[in-house]
């Protein structure tokens, strides 16, 4: 498939240090440049503000929020779906090394 889904989890001791943004950035470069993928999607709990901000910061676009879409720890939660196409990625400013 030309579309892939990514996910990321960062241990609490390492959150807020830029590791997630760097990892997602490298992952996107690999997926678009090396594997030739056309679209990358990611699902985020909309209550997780840091994850929502991360997706926007690295250039993902919010496609929509699906209400009561995921059963998590015994309760139904919403699911924010983000995406980025290769065309959008090429236009996204990249952090300098």
C-alpha positions as CSV (number, residue, x, y, z in Angstrom):
1,X,0.0,0.0,0.0
2,X,1.1,3.6,-0.6
3,X,-0.4,4.6,2.8
4,X,1.1,3.7,6.2
5,X,0.1,4.4,9.8
6,X,2.6,5.4,12.4
7,X,2.4,5.6,16.2
8,X,4.7,6.8,18.9
9,X,5.1,6.3,22.6
10,X,7.7,8.1,24.7
11,X,8.6,7.1,28.3
12,X,7.6,9.9,30.8
13,X,11.3,10.6,31.7
14,X,12.0,11.5,28.1
15,X,9.0,13.5,27.2
16,X,9.3,17.2,26.4
17,X,12.8,17.0,25.1
18,X,12.1,17.0,21.4
19,X,12.8,13.2,20.9
20,X,9.3,12.5,19.5
21,X,9.4,15.3,17.0
22,X,12.9,14.2,15.9
23,X,11.9,10.6,15.6
24,X,8.7,11.3,13.6
25,X,10.7,13.6,11.3
26,X,13.3,10.9,10.6
27,X,10.5,8.4,10.2
28,X,8.7,10.6,7.7
29,X,11.9,11.1,5.7
30,X,12.4,7.4,5.5
31,X,8.8,6.6,4.5
32,X,8.6,9.3,1.8
33,X,12.2,9.2,0.4
34,X,13.3,5.6,0.9
35,X,10.1,3.7,0.7
36,X,8.3,6.0,-1.7
37,X,5.1,6.1,0.4
38,X,2.4,8.6,-0.7
39,X,0.5,9.2,2.6
40,X,1.2,8.7,6.3
41,X,-1.6,8.7,8.9
42,X,-1.6,8.8,12.7
43,X,-4.3,8.4,15.3
44,X,-4.2,10.4,18.5
45,X,-6.4,10.7,21.6
46,X,-7.7,14.2,21.3
47,X,-7.5,14.7,25.1
48,X,-3.7,14.2,24.8
49,X,-2.8,17.8,24.1
50,X,1.0,17.1,23.8
51,X,0.4,14.5,21.1
52,X,-2.1,16.7,19.2
53,X,0.5,19.6,19.3
54,X,3.3,17.2,18.1
55,X,1.3,16.1,15.1
56,X,0.6,19.7,14.1
57,X,4.2,20.8,14.8
58,X,5.7,18.2,12.5
59,X,3.3,19.1,9.7
60,X,0.4,16.7,9.9
61,X,-3.1,17.9,9.1
62,X,-6.1,17.0,11.2
63,X,-8.5,15.1,9.0
64,X,-11.2,14.8,11.7
65,X,-12.2,13.4,15.0
66,X,-14.2,10.2,15.2
67,X,-16.4,10.2,18.3
68,X,-16.4,7.1,20.5
69,X,-14.2,5.2,18.0
70,X,-11.8,3.3,20.3
71,X,-12.4,1.1,23.3
72,X,-9.6,2.0,25.7
73,X,-9.4,0.7,29.3
74,X,-13.0,-0.2,29.4
75,X,-14.4,3.1,28.0
76,X,-15.1,4.5,24.5
77,X,-12.8,7.4,23.5
78,X,-12.6,9.7,20.6
79,X,-9.9,9.3,17.9
80,X,-8.2,12.3,16.2
81,X,-7.0,11.2,12.7
82,X,-4.0,13.1,11.2
83,X,-2.4,12.7,7.8
84,X,0.4,13.9,5.7
85,X,1.0,13.3,2.0
86,X,4.3,13.3,0.3
87,X,3.4,16.5,-1.5
88,X,2.6,18.2,1.9
89,X,5.8,16.8,3.4
90,X,7.9,18.3,0.7
91,X,6.4,21.7,1.5
92,X,6.9,21.3,5.3
93,X,10.0,23.2,6.7
94,X,12.6,20.7,8.0
95,X,14.6,21.4,11.2
96,X,18.2,22.1,10.6
97,X,20.6,19.4,11.7
